């Protein structure tokens, strides 16, 4: 968060407030939304790449946080989502 805040010439508190008010999300949920979108794109493009590898390539540090964020964002586990969305 600090790096992004500096890029925008804000402090971390200001960035957090901006995201909370403009996007109605907490910072982590805001970032995880984009990580999950990236994971979904990677799963469609790379059918042979394992879900755990996709987790790390999309910016998550642990599989448990990836799984939790993915389920929260899509309503499905990564593997369930992948089965219903074939390659692009």
MOURKA-V188317 format. One record per backbone hydrogen bond with DSSP energy under -1.0 kcal/mol. CO is the residue of the C=O (numbers start at 1). NH is the residue of the N-H. If there is no record, write none. Layout:
CO_NH ; CO_NH
This chain:
1_5 ; 2_6 ; 3_7 ; 4_8 ; 5_10 ; 6_9 ; 11_15 ; 12_16 ; 13_17 ; 14_18 ; 15_19 ; 16_20 ; 17_21 ; 18_22 ; 19_23 ; 26_30 ; 27_31 ; 28_32 ; 29_33 ; 30_34 ; 31_35 ; 32_36 ; 33_37 ; 34_38 ; 35_39 ; 36_40 ; 37_41 ; 38_42 ; 39_43 ; 40_44 ; 41_45 ; 42_46 ; 44_88 ; 46_49 ; 50_54 ; 51_55 ; 52_56 ; 53_57 ; 54_58 ; 55_60 ; 56_59 ; 62_66 ; 63_67 ; 64_68 ; 65_69 ; 66_70 ; 67_71 ; 68_72 ; 69_73 ; 70_74 ; 71_75 ; 77_81 ; 78_82 ; 79_83 ; 80_84
